[in-house]
Amino acid sequence: MPMIRLTVPPGSLTQEGRKTVQRDLATVLLRWEGAPDTAFFRAQAWSYLVELPEGAQTTAEDEEPRFLVDVTVPQGALSERRKAGLVEDATKTVLGAAGLSQDDALRVWVLVHEQAEGTWGAGGSVIRYADLVALAKGQHADA
């Protein structure tokens, strides 16, 4: 199942962005992964917000906030087209949550980590990508 982790410097998100960014990013990830819009799949899209301590993030040039989005998905879940869409939409989501414009897009990095087959488990069992595909085919989208 998908997992997304956003790492941010302290105070870099707007008040509204801090409230909504985790669910917004999880929704983006599920959409690009092609998962059904069901309560079950939404509950499996884990989203973490990691706020760094003061002074923990900088560059050699400046101290403007930078944002790191780590996405973990089963290997094979995202085609190159889907990865590109995920990166674009995740970047827009983070920029919006921080009150920044597209001009600041290079301050958002998105790293897609594909979990190799047989190296992810949940509920005490190894979960295979084919199991997830079969499960998704059996689920119908709900509102």
Steps between C-alpha positions, in 0.01 A plus 500: 500500500615852448672712760597864473719704734540877477798651682483875557688772688315641802231756422530454124138396439202732521252431778249356252773311313616334820144373559443361150831408338522142626159393369552700182829321431349159580217573255751600231695180555194275486377670182831451319535147629158425349356367826122491540349787698372284785521530876728196512759641259482850650572346842810326361651820354715602793618860506758644737597860567848541647582850621872551548641685801602862457820531295501137381461582128712730290694510174844633418325803346213606726262403777177505298277204589540181298248217497566129460222265393589131538256267329513123549299272269516136397735440207299512179220714642601813308582528130736777391196710402340446840825586681524825302140590587555412865812717521324793332186482716689437825716806427193715436337371818804585714540843340135574573530383861802729546339798327767497229476538123611279214813717486609321819454148357872416521468527879287183496668166438293185451677165540313191385611182676380176346479221753629179341265202477506294817648776717182652639260349747190599691279321746772243561530389135708589198281690256561454127412757235276246322300466824443875505395508134251218561366678807463827308309325220257365756434844654256750354550873537280672755443866565 
